[in-house]
Amino acid sequence: MRTVAFGLAIPYHTAMSSQVPEPRLTVRLYSNGRVSPPILALVDSGADESVFHLDIATLLGIDVSTCVAETGYTATGEPFTTYRSPVTIEALGLHFNATVSFAPDLDPTEALLGRAELFNEFLFAFDQRRRALLVGFYGATR
């Protein structure tokens, strides 16, 4: 049986859109020689992919008319339009390439970090009792 060692315990944060502390990470996105401001995004193990507000794509110089448009679904099954684009994500001192979604209907104060991008780079556990996000690194060091 494998033993998992987590190198970080990050306290949950309360976002502007929520009164409840949640597992969040600060990330930055890079594209076209531009960088986003720090984004406090929810680590969402139920999300297939990462989603950011469309304003971030605009800030990064991404022309959404050239992006693949897809329909995403909320946890309650509500459809919403997303635009997929490759970016570089900076999280916890590491940089990695990923294709993320941008959504015009997402609350501008929200961002989701999904499994497809983030969970390939980090190992996560949720310590709900201590309200901490536990993070392990797959062979990389900070």
N, C-alpha and C positions, 0 to 999 in steps of 0.2 A: 504494500500500500504506500502510495506517495504522500509525503509530508509537505504541506504547503507553507512557505514562509512569506509573510507579507512585510515589505520594507517600509511601508508608510501607513499611518492611520490619519486620515484627513477628516476633521470634524465636519459634520453636516452644516449646510448653510441655509439660511432663510432667504429666498428670492423675493423680488418686488411683487411678484404675482401670487405668492403663497405666504401663509402665516406659519407653516409647518417646516421645521428643519428637514432638509433633503440631501441626498448624496450628490454633490455638485463638484465639478472641476473647472478651473479657469483655463481656457484654451484661447489660442489665437489661430486665425486662418491666414494663409498666404496664397496669393495668386497674382499673376501679371506684374510682379515686382511691388505689389502693395501688401499691406498687412492690416488686419482688423484690429480694433481695440480689444482689450481682454474681454472675453465672453464667459460669464458664469453659467455653465451648462449642466443640465441634469444628466447624470449617468443613469441611463434607462435600459435595464436588462430586458425589458419587454419590447423595446424598439428595434426593428430590424436594421435600420440605418440612422445616420445622424441627420438632423434637420435644423436649419437656421433660417432666420427671417430673410426675406428677399432683399432687404436693405443692405445686408452684409455682402451679397453678391454684387450689388451696385457699387458699394464701397471698394470692392476688390477689382472692379473693372471687368466683371464677367457679364457678357452680353447674353442674357437669358434666351434671346431669340435663336441662339445657336445651340442651346442646351436641349437635352432630351426631356420632354415634358412627360410626367407620369402622374398617376393618381395614387395618393397615399391614403391611409385610413387611421383615424384616431383609435384609441383604446375602446371607444364606444361604437366604432364602426362608421363614423362620419367620414365621408370622402373629402379630400382636399388636393389641390394641384401642387405638384413640386417640380422643380427644375434641377436636374442632376449635372454636376460639374466637378472636374478634378481640382483638388486644392492640396496644399500641404497643411497639416495640422501640427501645432505645437502644443504639447500637453506634458506637464511634469518634467520639463526640460528636454524632452525628446521631440524630434521632428519626423513625421512620416507622411507619405502620400496616401491620399484617400479620395474617393468620389463621394460627395455629400449632396444632400438635397437642400434646396432653398424654397421656401414657401411664402407666398404673399399673405396668406390668411393666418399664419402663425402669430401669436401674441409677440410683438417686437421685444418684449422683455424676457422671452423664453428661448431656449435652445435645448435640443436633445442630442445626447451622445449615445448612439446605438451600437449594437453588437458588431455589425459588419466592419466598422472602422476601428473602434477603440478596443474591442475585446480581442482583437488579433495582436495587439501590442502590449496589453496589460492583463493581469489576472486580478479580478475584483471579488471582494466579499463585502457584504453589508452587515455591519455590527449595529443592529437596530437598538439594542439595549444601551450601548454607549454612544449612539448616534455618530458613528464614524464609518467612513468609507475606507476599507482596507485595500491596499494596492500592492501587487507583486509585479516584478518586471521579468519578462521572458528573455533572459540572457543579456539584457542591456542594463547598463548602470546609469545612474543620473550624474 
